[in-house]
Amino acid sequence: MKVGLIGCGEISQIHMAILKKLKNVEVVAVSDIVLERAKKFANSWGVNKYFIDYMGLLELEELDFVDICTPVWTHASIAIDTAKSGHNVLLEKPMALSSKDCEKMIETSKKHNVSLCVNHHNLFYPSIKKAKSLVDSGYFDLQSFEVSFYKNLYVKKLPAWAYKPEYGGLLWEVGTHPTYLTHHFLPNIKTVYAVGKKSGPVYDGFSVLLSSSNGSFGIMKLCFTSNYREEYMCQITSQNGNAAKIFISLDSFLDQSKLINKAPLKFLTEEKDHLVSWTKATIRSLYHRSRYYDFINSKYLLMKSYVESLQNKSPPPVSSEEGKDTIVLLECIKESLETGKAVPFK
């Protein structure tokens, strides 16, 4: 399977490492708006062809799909051009800056009969897949889904455009992950209400309450300026009071309904914050490399599934419609933050 890669920045290094591991997959060309960067990237990975204009890459007829690893504001135009050229698309998150752009991308991909997959790789953590299977099986008659993300993104800097509102800010660049996770567990969202703050030009701390048409609800708590702790955690709670926590950054699943009567783990079950934080910090310090492996592995599983979907001519593991729904939810959160009112999920 022949692949072209557009965008030779930091995330593309991870994509290339994964593509190299996939069987019967070969990256035959790369492109970047900085020619020297494209040349250096191609040479370092043993790729023979490199372009400064991605349209040159799209002229290669042998490509089975194109992996787009560029900033979000370029996604719509590049994905649409790729679809028009007849090539399938693997697209880094978030799908686009607006749901209108997503609609154009979906329309074009359907018109030209190409597969468009959005890289929502957090869905492929084994702990997340286990939690979703419990919900889908009926073991957890879902009452609520909660996700919390705490990190100081002003200490560990992201690219400059991630802090600019015209490019979606931290809400789009980082908030995409907990947003698509929430929609994954709560597909029937009805209303969205958000409150938050800005310490600069973009929202960097907010909470979101979501209601659904079937009576379940969701809670999102995100803080990108946290000096207290780092956390990326989900919790599912059932109608009968059972609960399970998923520590995503550790890919750890804790079924609290099974631990409630076990004294050594009682503090965890009762959500003693200091013990949970201490445990996670210890594991992080001991298994830092393992954490990075889990992150890479989730991307590997998604990309492997996408390659298999193309080979089997089956739907992609993350559809373009799922990508669009995530952008719609981000737009609702943004509107609620700015108006102070509950917003219907459109």
PAPATI-922365 format. One record per residue (C-alpha): chain; x, y, z; residue in three letters; residue number from 1. Coordinates in nm, 4 decimals. Layout:
+------+----------+----------+----------+------+-----+
! unit !        x !        y !        z ! code ! pos !
+------+----------+----------+----------+------+-----+
!    A !        X !        Y !        Z !  ALA ! NUM !
...
+------+----------+----------+----------+------+-----+
END
This chain:
+------+----------+----------+----------+------+-----+
! unit !        x !        y !        z ! code ! pos !
+------+----------+----------+----------+------+-----+
!    A !   0.0000 !   0.0000 !   0.0000 !  MET !   1 !
!    A !   0.1494 !   0.3323 !  -0.1124 !  LYS !   2 !
!    A !   0.1197 !   0.6396 !   0.1105 !  VAL !   3 !
!    A !   0.1877 !   1.0091 !   0.0701 !  GLY !   4 !
!    A !   0.2396 !   1.2271 !   0.3772 !  LEU !   5 !
!    A !   0.1678 !   1.6012 !   0.3870 !  ILE !   6 !
!    A !   0.3252 !   1.8104 !   0.6630 !  GLY !   7 !
!    A !   0.6689 !   1.7271 !   0.8056 !  CYS !   8 !
!    A !   0.6361 !   1.8737 !   1.1545 !  GLY !   9 !
!    A !   0.6579 !   1.7067 !   1.4954 !  GLU !  10 !
!    A !   0.3485 !   1.4858 !   1.4724 !  ILE !  11 !
!    A !   0.4583 !   1.3519 !   1.1337 !  SER !  12 !
!    A !   0.7607 !   1.1899 !   1.2982 !  GLN !  13 !
!    A !   0.5228 !   0.9759 !   1.5040 !  ILE !  14 !
!    A !   0.3106 !   0.8947 !   1.2007 !  HIS !  15 !
!    A !   0.6158 !   0.7919 !   0.9996 !  MET !  16 !
!    A !   0.7403 !   0.5641 !   1.2769 !  ALA !  17 !
!    A !   0.4007 !   0.3928 !   1.2832 !  ILE !  18 !
!    A !   0.3693 !   0.3684 !   0.9046 !  LEU !  19 !
!    A !   0.7117 !   0.2037 !   0.8942 !  LYS !  20 !
!    A !   0.5844 !  -0.0660 !   1.1335 !  LYS !  21 !
!    A !   0.2707 !  -0.1457 !   0.9365 !  LEU !  22 !
!    A !   0.3007 !  -0.4458 !   0.7073 !  LYS !  23 !
!    A !   0.2835 !  -0.3881 !   0.3328 !  ASN !  24 !
!    A !   0.2765 !  -0.0096 !   0.3781 !  VAL !  25 !
!    A !   0.5310 !   0.2187 !   0.2114 !  GLU !  26 !
!    A !   0.5561 !   0.5973 !   0.2274 !  VAL !  27 !
!    A !   0.6610 !   0.6989 !  -0.1237 !  VAL !  28 !
!    A !   0.6423 !   1.0792 !  -0.1008 !  ALA !  29 !
!    A !   0.6248 !   1.3644 !   0.1497 !  VAL !  30 !
!    A !   0.5425 !   1.7337 !   0.1237 !  SER !  31 !
!    A !   0.5994 !   2.0441 !   0.3328 !  ASP !  32 !
!    A !   0.5728 !   2.4185 !   0.2694 !  ILE !  33 !
!    A !   0.9393 !   2.4459 !   0.3721 !  VAL !  34 !
!    A !   1.1399 !   2.2624 !   0.1072 !  LEU !  35 !
!    A !   1.4464 !   2.2038 !   0.3249 !  GLU !  36 !
!    A !   1.2292 !   2.0520 !   0.5956 !  ARG !  37 !
!    A !   1.0633 !   1.8220 !   0.3427 !  ALA !  38 !
!    A !   1.4041 !   1.7176 !   0.2047 !  LYS !  39 !
!    A !   1.5513 !   1.6542 !   0.5496 !  LYS !  40 !
!    A !   1.2441 !   1.4577 !   0.6572 !  PHE !  41 !
!    A !   1.2470 !   1.2478 !   0.3397 !  ALA !  42 !
!    A !   1.6182 !   1.1714 !   0.3702 !  ASN !  43 !
!    A !   1.5919 !   1.0762 !   0.7368 !  SER !  44 !
!    A !   1.3139 !   0.8256 !   0.6632 !  TRP !  45 !
!    A !   1.4431 !   0.6935 !   0.3323 !  GLY !  46 !
!    A !   1.1704 !   0.8471 !   0.1166 !  VAL !  47 !
!    A !   1.2741 !   0.9225 !  -0.2412 !  ASN !  48 !
!    A !   1.0210 !   1.1921 !  -0.3381 !  LYS !  49 !
!    A !   0.9541 !   1.5215 !  -0.1635 !  TYR !  50 !
!    A !   0.7556 !   1.8287 !  -0.2622 !  PHE !  51 !
!    A !   0.7113 !   2.1883 !  -0.1494 !  ILE !  52 !
!    A !   0.3629 !   2.1965 !  -0.3063 !  ASP !  53 !
!    A !   0.1328 !   1.9145 !  -0.1941 !  TYR !  54 !
!    A !  -0.0503 !   1.9319 !  -0.5266 !  MET !  55 !
!    A !   0.2580 !   1.7730 !  -0.6820 !  GLY !  56 !
!    A !   0.2298 !   1.4851 !  -0.4361 !  LEU !  57 !
!    A !  -0.1395 !   1.4427 !  -0.5193 !  LEU !  58 !
!    A !  -0.0516 !   1.3923 !  -0.8857 !  GLU !  59 !
!    A !   0.1065 !   1.0566 !  -0.7969 !  LEU !  60 !
!    A !  -0.1462 !   0.8019 !  -0.9171 !  GLU !  61 !
!    A !  -0.0127 !   0.5086 !  -0.7143 !  GLU !  62 !
!    A !  -0.1110 !   0.6494 !  -0.3747 !  LEU !  63 !
!    A !  -0.3603 !   0.4401 !  -0.1776 !  ASP !  64 !
!    A !  -0.4066 !   0.7108 !   0.0838 !  PHE !  65 !
!    A !  -0.2650 !   1.0428 !   0.1979 !  VAL !  66 !
!    A !  -0.1770 !   1.1104 !   0.5614 !  ASP !  67 !
!    A !  -0.2387 !   1.4793 !   0.6421 !  ILE !  68 !
!    A !  -0.0318 !   1.6064 !   0.9363 !  CYS !  69 !
!    A !  -0.0703 !   1.9817 !   0.8943 !  THR !  70 !
!    A !  -0.2190 !   2.2509 !   1.1249 !  PRO !  71 !
!    A !  -0.5966 !   2.2530 !   1.1617 !  VAL !  72 !
!    A !  -0.6708 !   2.5601 !   0.9493 !  TRP !  73 !
!    A !  -0.5260 !   2.3817 !   0.6443 !  THR !  74 !
!    A !  -0.7201 !   2.0574 !   0.6907 !  HIS !  75 !
!    A !  -1.0297 !   2.1433 !   0.4891 !  ALA !  76 !
!    A !  -0.8539 !   2.2675 !   0.1755 !  SER !  77 !
!    A !  -0.5934 !   1.9890 !   0.1697 !  ILE !  78 !
!    A !  -0.8452 !   1.7121 !   0.2432 !  ALA !  79 !
!    A !  -1.0812 !   1.8427 !  -0.0258 !  ILE !  80 !
!    A !  -0.7989 !   1.8619 !  -0.2825 !  ASP !  81 !
!    A !  -0.6900 !   1.5113 !  -0.1834 !  THR !  82 !
!    A !  -1.0410 !   1.3736 !  -0.2242 !  ALA !  83 !
!    A !  -1.0769 !   1.5442 !  -0.5637 !  LYS !  84 !
!    A !  -0.7550 !   1.3719 !  -0.6733 !  SER !  85 !
!    A !  -0.9156 !   1.0364 !  -0.5908 !  GLY !  86 !
!    A !  -0.6964 !   0.9533 !  -0.2906 !  HIS !  87 !
!    A !  -0.8226 !   0.8306 !   0.0463 !  ASN !  88 !
!    A !  -0.7536 !   1.0541 !   0.3470 !  VAL !  89 !
!    A !  -0.6175 !   0.9943 !   0.6961 !  LEU !  90 !
!    A !  -0.6512 !   1.3264 !   0.8768 !  LEU !  91 !
!    A !  -0.4975 !   1.4457 !   1.2034 !  GLU !  92 !
!    A !  -0.7395 !   1.5834 !   1.4618 !  LYS !  93 !
!    A !  -0.9279 !   1.8109 !   1.4823 !  PRO !  94 !
!    A !  -1.1117 !   1.7598 !   1.1549 !  MET !  95 !
!    A !  -1.1480 !   2.1309 !   1.0731 !  ALA !  96 !
!    A !  -1.2059 !   2.4776 !   1.2161 !  LEU !  97 !
!    A !  -1.5806 !   2.4706 !   1.1471 !  SER !  98 !
!    A !  -1.8642 !   2.2262 !   1.0927 !  SER !  99 !
!    A !  -1.9334 !   2.3946 !   0.7566 !  LYS ! 100 !
!    A !  -1.5832 !   2.2980 !   0.6454 !  ASP ! 101 !
!    A !  -1.6507 !   1.9441 !   0.7680 !  CYS ! 102 !
!    A !  -1.9664 !   1.9273 !   0.5573 !  GLU ! 103 !
!    A !  -1.7707 !   2.0291 !   0.2466 !  LYS ! 104 !
!    A !  -1.5074 !   1.7660 !   0.3214 !  MET ! 105 !
!    A !  -1.7702 !   1.4955 !   0.3684 !  ILE ! 106 !
!    A !  -1.9565 !   1.5973 !   0.0537 !  GLU ! 107 !
!    A !  -1.6383 !   1.5917 !  -0.1547 !  THR ! 108 !
!    A !  -1.5185 !   1.2577 !  -0.0194 !  SER ! 109 !
!    A !  -1.8561 !   1.0973 !  -0.0942 !  LYS ! 110 !
!    A !  -1.8694 !   1.2516 !  -0.4421 !  LYS ! 111 !
!    A !  -1.5283 !   1.1091 !  -0.5294 !  HIS ! 112 !
!    A !  -1.5856 !   0.7803 !  -0.3431 !  ASN ! 113 !
!    A !  -1.2882 !   0.8115 !  -0.1094 !  VAL ! 114 !
!    A !  -1.2510 !   0.7106 !   0.2551 !  SER ! 115 !
!    A !  -1.1907 !   0.9891 !   0.5081 !  LEU ! 116 !
!    A !  -1.0740 !   0.8887 !   0.8565 !  CYS ! 117 !
!    A !  -1.0093 !   1.1336 !   1.1420 !  VAL ! 118 !
!    A !  -0.7285 !   1.0509 !   1.3864 !  ASN ! 119 !
!    A !  -0.9237 !   1.0293 !   1.7144 !  HIS ! 120 !
!    A !  -0.6640 !   0.7965 !   1.8595 !  HIS ! 121 !
!    A !  -0.7745 !   0.8218 !   2.2255 !  ASN ! 122 !
!    A !  -1.0644 !   0.5927 !   2.1309 !  LEU ! 123 !
!    A !  -0.8098 !   0.3149 !   2.0788 !  PHE ! 124 !
!    A !  -0.6648 !   0.3063 !   2.4285 !  TYR ! 125 !
!    A !  -0.7486 !  -0.0443 !   2.5600 !  PRO ! 126 !
!    A !  -0.8911 !   0.1086 !   2.8794 !  SER ! 127 !
!    A !  -1.1302 !   0.3287 !   2.6772 !  ILE ! 128 !
!    A !  -1.2342 !   0.0378 !   2.4556 !  LYS ! 129 !
!    A !  -1.3022 !  -0.1720 !   2.7656 !  LYS ! 130 !
!    A !  -1.5157 !   0.1018 !   2.9205 !  ALA ! 131 !
!    A !  -1.7148 !   0.1464 !   2.5982 !  LYS ! 132 !
!    A !  -1.7734 !  -0.2277 !   2.5694 !  SER ! 133 !
!    A !  -1.9143 !  -0.2322 !   2.9232 !  LEU ! 134 !
!    A !  -2.1531 !   0.0486 !   2.8340 !  VAL ! 135 !
!    A !  -2.2547 !  -0.1101 !   2.5033 !  ASP ! 136 !
!    A !  -2.3071 !  -0.4514 !   2.6668 !  SER ! 137 !
!    A !  -2.5503 !  -0.3050 !   2.9207 !  GLY ! 138 !
!    A !  -2.3287 !  -0.3903 !   3.2200 !  TYR ! 139 !
!    A !  -2.3141 !  -0.0152 !   3.2812 !  PHE ! 140 !
!    A !  -2.6583 !   0.1365 !   3.2234 !  ASP ! 141 !
!    A !  -2.4897 !   0.4709 !   3.1723 !  LEU ! 142 !
!    A !  -2.6066 !   0.7548 !   3.3932 !  GLN ! 143 !
!    A !  -2.3109 !   0.9864 !   3.3425 !  SER ! 144 !
!    A !  -1.9788 !   1.0246 !   3.1685 !  PHE ! 145 !
!    A !  -1.7196 !   1.2561 !   3.3192 !  GLU ! 146 !
!    A !  -1.3818 !   1.3610 !   3.1839 !  VAL ! 147 !
!    A !  -1.1215 !   1.5812 !   3.3499 !  SER ! 148 !
!    A !  -0.8049 !   1.7203 !   3.1920 !  PHE ! 149 !
!    A !  -0.5548 !   1.9209 !   3.3978 !  TYR ! 150 !
!    A !  -0.2225 !   2.0312 !   3.2538 !  LYS ! 151 !
!    A !  -0.0167 !   2.3480 !   3.2378 !  ASN ! 152 !
!    A !   0.0204 !   2.4150 !   2.8672 !  LEU ! 153 !
!    A !   0.1975 !   2.7437 !   2.9291 !  TYR ! 154 !
!    A !   0.4903 !   2.5574 !   3.0879 !  VAL ! 155 !
!    A !   0.5046 !   2.2879 !   2.8218 !  LYS ! 156 !
!    A !   0.4417 !   2.5105 !   2.5209 !  LYS ! 157 !
!    A !   0.2452 !   2.4053 !   2.2185 !  LEU ! 158 !
!    A !   0.2976 !   2.5647 !   1.8756 !  PRO ! 159 !
!    A !   0.2244 !   2.9401 !   1.8797 !  ALA ! 160 !
!    A !  -0.0918 !   2.9035 !   1.6724 !  TRP ! 161 !
!    A !  -0.2488 !   2.6850 !   1.9447 !  ALA ! 162 !
!    A !  -0.2822 !   3.0005 !   2.1578 !  TYR ! 163 !
!    A !  -0.4554 !   3.2054 !   1.8874 !  LYS ! 164 !
!    A !  -0.8379 !   3.2278 !   1.8829 !  PRO ! 165 !
!    A !  -0.8552 !   3.2485 !   1.5036 !  GLU ! 166 !
!    A !  -0.7101 !   2.8963 !   1.4897 !  TYR ! 167 !
!    A !  -0.9442 !   2.7550 !   1.7528 !  GLY ! 168 !
!    A !  -0.7111 !   2.8107 !   2.0465 !  GLY ! 169 !
!    A !  -0.6519 !   2.5469 !   2.3124 !  LEU ! 170 !
!    A !  -1.0160 !   2.4414 !   2.2881 !  LEU ! 171 !
!    A !  -0.9594 !   2.3052 !   1.9364 !  TRP ! 172 !
!    A !  -0.5967 !   2.1950 !   1.9708 !  GLU ! 173 !
!    A !  -0.6235 !   2.0144 !   2.3057 !  VAL ! 174 !
!    A !  -0.9924 !   2.0125 !   2.3949 !  GLY ! 175 !
!    A !  -1.0689 !   1.7993 !   2.0898 !  THR ! 176 !
!    A !  -0.9603 !   1.4801 !   2.2674 !  HIS ! 177 !
!    A !  -1.1936 !   1.4988 !   2.5712 !  PRO ! 178 !
!    A !  -1.4665 !   1.6330 !   2.3414 !  THR ! 179 !
!    A !  -1.4697 !   1.3349 !   2.1053 !  TYR ! 180 !
!    A !  -1.4414 !   1.0994 !   2.4034 !  LEU ! 181 !
!    A !  -1.7512 !   1.2587 !   2.5559 !  THR ! 182 !
!    A !  -1.9485 !   1.2304 !   2.2323 !  HIS ! 183 !
!    A !  -1.8286 !   0.8696 !   2.1952 !  HIS ! 184 !
!    A !  -1.9947 !   0.7757 !   2.5250 !  PHE ! 185 !
!    A !  -2.2851 !   1.0220 !   2.4939 !  LEU ! 186 !
!    A !  -2.3965 !   1.0088 !   2.1284 !  PRO ! 187 !
!    A !  -2.7404 !   1.1606 !   2.2019 !  ASN ! 188 !
!    A !  -2.6339 !   1.5019 !   2.3332 !  ILE ! 189 !
!    A !  -2.9209 !   1.7480 !   2.3579 !  LYS ! 190 !
!    A !  -2.7887 !   2.0642 !   2.5263 !  THR ! 191 !
!    A !  -2.4493 !   2.2099 !   2.6117 !  VAL ! 192 !
!    A !  -2.3732 !   2.4592 !   2.8894 !  TYR ! 193 !
!    A !  -2.0185 !   2.5852 !   2.9526 !  ALA ! 194 !
!    A !  -1.8518 !   2.8332 !   3.1868 !  VAL ! 195 !
!    A !  -1.4853 !   2.9281 !   3.1712 !  GLY ! 196 !
!    A !  -1.2139 !   3.1887 !   3.1836 !  LYS ! 197 !
!    A !  -0.9344 !   3.3393 !   2.9811 !  LYS ! 198 !
!    A !  -0.5956 !   3.4273 !   3.1271 !  SER ! 199 !
!    A !  -0.4886 !   3.5348 !   2.7791 !  GLY ! 200 !
!    A !  -0.6510 !   3.5531 !   2.4351 !  PRO ! 201 !
!    A !  -0.7992 !   3.2003 !   2.4483 !  VAL ! 202 !
!    A !  -1.0062 !   2.9981 !   2.6941 !  TYR ! 203 !
!    A !  -0.7698 !   2.7946 !   2.9085 !  ASP ! 204 !
!    A !  -1.0038 !   2.6745 !   3.1829 !  GLY ! 205 !
!    A !  -1.3679 !   2.5718 !   3.1589 !  PHE ! 206 !
!    A !  -1.6336 !   2.3236 !   3.2685 !  SER ! 207 !
!    A !  -1.9117 !   2.1856 !   3.0524 !  VAL ! 208 !
!    A !  -2.2430 !   2.0227 !   3.1464 !  LEU ! 209 !
!    A !  -2.4184 !   1.8179 !   2.8781 !  LEU ! 210 !
!    A !  -2.7642 !   1.6646 !   2.8793 !  SER ! 211 !
!    A !  -2.8775 !   1.3884 !   2.6464 !  SER ! 212 !
!    A !  -3.2105 !   1.2853 !   2.5017 !  SER ! 213 !
!    A !  -3.2076 !   0.9551 !   2.6945 !  ASN ! 214 !
!    A !  -3.1593 !   1.1158 !   3.0374 !  GLY ! 215 !
!    A !  -2.7867 !   1.0514 !   3.0851 !  SER ! 216 !
!    A !  -2.5517 !   1.3454 !   3.1237 !  PHE ! 217 !
!    A !  -2.1885 !   1.4424 !   3.0815 !  GLY ! 218 !
!    A !  -1.9403 !   1.6610 !   3.2655 !  ILE ! 219 !
!    A !  -1.6187 !   1.7976 !   3.1165 !  MET ! 220 !
!    A !  -1.3609 !   1.9792 !   3.3326 !  LYS ! 221 !
!    A !  -1.0568 !   2.1190 !   3.1550 !  LEU ! 222 !
!    A !  -0.7786 !   2.3362 !   3.2927 !  CYS ! 223 !
!    A !  -0.4756 !   2.4182 !   3.0802 !  PHE ! 224 !
!    A !  -0.3010 !   2.6305 !   3.3468 !  THR ! 225 !
!    A !  -0.2843 !   2.3788 !   3.6318 !  SER ! 226 !
!    A !   0.0164 !   2.4035 !   3.8626 !  ASN ! 227 !
!    A !  -0.1434 !   2.1626 !   4.1099 !  TYR ! 228 !
!    A !  -0.1475 !   1.8384 !   3.9166 !  ARG ! 229 !
!    A !  -0.1579 !   1.6725 !   3.5794 !  GLU ! 230 !
!    A !  -0.4581 !   1.4557 !   3.5092 !  GLU ! 231 !
!    A !  -0.6412 !   1.2996 !   3.2189 !  TYR ! 232 !
!    A !  -0.9186 !   1.0829 !   3.3557 !  MET ! 233 !
!    A !  -1.2684 !   0.9620 !   3.2709 !  CYS ! 234 !
!    A !  -1.5383 !   0.8104 !   3.4859 !  GLN ! 235 !
!    A !  -1.8493 !   0.6192 !   3.3865 !  ILE ! 236 !
!    A !  -2.1330 !   0.5825 !   3.6352 !  THR ! 237 !
!    A !  -2.4349 !   0.3551 !   3.5984 !  SER ! 238 !
!    A !  -2.7967 !   0.4038 !   3.7025 !  GLN ! 239 !
!    A !  -2.7512 !   0.1620 !   3.9936 !  ASN ! 240 !
!    A !  -2.4447 !   0.3433 !   4.1279 !  GLY ! 241 !
!    A !  -2.1646 !   0.1332 !   3.9811 !  ASN ! 242 !
!    A !  -1.8648 !   0.3324 !   3.8662 !  ALA ! 243 !
!    A !  -1.5358 !   0.2851 !   3.6839 !  ALA ! 244 !
!    A !  -1.2437 !   0.5212 !   3.6376 !  LYS ! 245 !
!    A !  -1.0145 !   0.5315 !   3.3372 !  ILE ! 246 !
!    A !  -0.6775 !   0.7004 !   3.3853 !  PHE ! 247 !
!    A !  -0.6107 !   0.7673 !   3.0194 !  ILE ! 248 !
!    A !  -0.2517 !   0.8886 !   3.0478 !  SER ! 249 !
!    A !  -0.1698 !   0.5592 !   3.2231 !  LEU ! 250 !
!    A !  -0.4125 !   0.3478 !   3.0186 !  ASP ! 251 !
!    A !  -0.5453 !   0.2114 !   3.3472 !  SER ! 252 !
!    A !  -0.9000 !   0.0871 !   3.4133 !  PHE ! 253 !
!    A !  -1.0372 !   0.0738 !   3.7690 !  LEU ! 254 !
!    A !  -1.3798 !  -0.0860 !   3.8144 !  ASP ! 255 !
!    A !  -1.4874 !   0.0644 !   4.1470 !  GLN ! 256 !
!    A !  -1.7988 !  -0.1498 !   4.1720 !  SER ! 257 !
!    A !  -1.5734 !  -0.4526 !   4.2212 !  LYS ! 258 !
!    A !  -1.3414 !  -0.2837 !   4.4721 !  LEU ! 259 !
!    A !  -1.5917 !  -0.1334 !   4.7100 !  ILE ! 260 !
!    A !  -1.5560 !  -0.4054 !   4.9741 !  ASN ! 261 !
!    A !  -1.1799 !  -0.4503 !   4.9435 !  LYS ! 262 !
!    A !  -1.0253 !  -0.2615 !   5.2323 !  ALA ! 263 !
!    A !  -0.6778 !  -0.1963 !   5.0805 !  PRO ! 264 !
!    A !  -0.8406 !  -0.0152 !   4.7888 !  LEU ! 265 !
!    A !  -1.1177 !   0.1530 !   4.9839 !  LYS ! 266 !
!    A !  -0.9545 !   0.4941 !   4.9627 !  PHE ! 267 !
!    A !  -0.9434 !   0.4683 !   4.5845 !  LEU ! 268 !
!    A !  -1.3060 !   0.3634 !   4.5772 !  THR ! 269 !
!    A !  -1.4030 !   0.6592 !   4.7957 !  GLU ! 270 !
!    A !  -1.2108 !   0.8915 !   4.5640 !  GLU ! 271 !
!    A !  -0.9531 !   1.0153 !   4.8136 !  LYS ! 272 !
!    A !  -0.7874 !   1.2679 !   4.5888 !  ASP ! 273 !
!    A !  -0.4464 !   1.2748 !   4.7530 !  HIS ! 274 !
!    A !  -0.4028 !   0.8978 !   4.7318 !  LEU ! 275 !
!    A !  -0.5107 !   0.8865 !   4.3682 !  VAL ! 276 !
!    A !  -0.2743 !   1.1706 !   4.2791 !  SER ! 277 !
!    A !   0.0153 !   1.0103 !   4.4667 !  TRP ! 278 !
!    A !  -0.0445 !   0.6752 !   4.2995 !  THR ! 279 !
!    A !  -0.0561 !   0.8268 !   3.9523 !  LYS ! 280 !
!    A !   0.2526 !   1.0395 !   4.0147 !  ALA ! 281 !
!    A !   0.4458 !   0.7326 !   4.1308 !  THR ! 282 !
!    A !   0.3435 !   0.5278 !   3.8298 !  ILE ! 283 !
!    A !   0.4305 !   0.8157 !   3.5980 !  ARG ! 284 !
!    A !   0.7791 !   0.8461 !   3.7441 !  SER ! 285 !
!    A !   0.8426 !   0.4708 !   3.7247 !  LEU ! 286 !
!    A !   0.6900 !   0.4043 !   3.3837 !  TYR ! 287 !
!    A !   0.7392 !   0.7223 !   3.1834 !  HIS ! 288 !
!    A !   0.8513 !   0.5265 !   2.8783 !  ARG ! 289 !
!    A !   0.5506 !   0.2974 !   2.9121 !  SER ! 290 !
!    A !   0.3188 !   0.6013 !   2.9052 !  ARG ! 291 !
!    A !   0.4755 !   0.7145 !   2.5808 !  TYR ! 292 !
!    A !   0.4353 !   0.3616 !   2.4451 !  TYR ! 293 !
!    A !   0.0617 !   0.3664 !   2.5267 !  ASP ! 294 !
!    A !   0.0242 !   0.6966 !   2.3410 !  PHE ! 295 !
!    A !   0.2033 !   0.5583 !   2.0344 !  ILE ! 296 !
!    A !   0.0174 !   0.2291 !   2.0562 !  ASN ! 297 !
!    A !  -0.3244 !   0.3950 !   2.0431 !  SER ! 298 !
!    A !  -0.2224 !   0.5788 !   1.7248 !  LYS ! 299 !
!    A !  -0.0773 !   0.2571 !   1.5850 !  TYR ! 300 !
!    A !  -0.4031 !   0.0688 !   1.6470 !  LEU ! 301 !
!    A !  -0.6081 !   0.3403 !   1.4750 !  LEU ! 302 !
!    A !  -0.3790 !   0.3638 !   1.1722 !  MET ! 303 !
!    A !  -0.3592 !  -0.0148 !   1.1453 !  LYS ! 304 !
!    A !  -0.7389 !  -0.0326 !   1.1548 !  SER ! 305 !
!    A !  -0.7601 !   0.2308 !   0.8823 !  TYR ! 306 !
!    A !  -0.5226 !   0.0399 !   0.6553 !  VAL ! 307 !
!    A !  -0.7270 !  -0.2759 !   0.7118 !  GLU ! 308 !
!    A !  -1.0487 !  -0.0898 !   0.6326 !  SER ! 309 !
!    A !  -0.9043 !   0.0172 !   0.2966 !  LEU ! 310 !
!    A !  -0.7872 !  -0.3349 !   0.2223 !  GLN ! 311 !
!    A !  -1.1272 !  -0.4793 !   0.3135 !  ASN ! 312 !
!    A !  -1.3228 !  -0.1924 !   0.1568 !  LYS ! 313 !
!    A !  -1.5024 !  -0.1369 !   0.4874 !  SER ! 314 !
!    A !  -1.5902 !   0.1886 !   0.6712 !  PRO ! 315 !
!    A !  -1.2996 !   0.3712 !   0.8396 !  PRO ! 316 !
!    A !  -1.2503 !   0.3195 !   1.2166 !  PRO ! 317 !
!    A !  -1.3354 !   0.6866 !   1.2793 !  VAL ! 318 !
!    A !  -1.5767 !   0.8281 !   1.0254 !  SER ! 319 !
!    A !  -1.5870 !   1.1782 !   0.8862 !  SER ! 320 !
!    A !  -1.9310 !   1.2163 !   1.0457 !  GLU ! 321 !
!    A !  -1.7755 !   1.1465 !   1.3874 !  GLU ! 322 !
!    A !  -1.5134 !   1.4077 !   1.3114 !  GLY ! 323 !
!    A !  -1.7828 !   1.6588 !   1.2216 !  LYS ! 324 !
!    A !  -1.9879 !   1.5832 !   1.5366 !  ASP ! 325 !
!    A !  -1.6805 !   1.6640 !   1.7452 !  THR ! 326 !
!    A !  -1.6432 !   2.0015 !   1.5727 !  ILE ! 327 !
!    A !  -2.0148 !   2.0734 !   1.6231 !  VAL ! 328 !
!    A !  -1.9731 !   2.0023 !   1.9950 !  LEU ! 329 !
!    A !  -1.6666 !   2.2278 !   2.0113 !  LEU ! 330 !
!    A !  -1.8677 !   2.5029 !   1.8422 !  GLU ! 331 !
!    A !  -2.1473 !   2.4585 !   2.0975 !  CYS ! 332 !
!    A !  -1.8985 !   2.4803 !   2.3858 !  ILE ! 333 !
!    A !  -1.7461 !   2.7954 !   2.2381 !  LYS ! 334 !
!    A !  -2.0886 !   2.9567 !   2.1851 !  GLU ! 335 !
!    A !  -2.1960 !   2.8764 !   2.5400 !  SER ! 336 !
!    A !  -1.8704 !   3.0134 !   2.6821 !  LEU ! 337 !
!    A !  -1.9198 !   3.3391 !   2.4923 !  GLU ! 338 !
!    A !  -2.2933 !   3.3855 !   2.5556 !  THR ! 339 !
!    A !  -2.3250 !   3.2348 !   2.9034 !  GLY ! 340 !
!    A !  -2.6296 !   3.0397 !   2.7853 !  LYS ! 341 !
!    A !  -2.7149 !   2.6750 !   2.7278 !  ALA ! 342 !
!    A !  -2.6845 !   2.5844 !   2.3590 !  VAL ! 343 !
!    A !  -2.8751 !   2.3101 !   2.1762 !  PRO ! 344 !
!    A !  -2.6547 !   2.0495 !   2.0104 !  PHE ! 345 !
!    A !  -2.7163 !   2.1123 !   1.6418 !  LYS ! 346 !
+------+----------+----------+----------+------+-----+
END
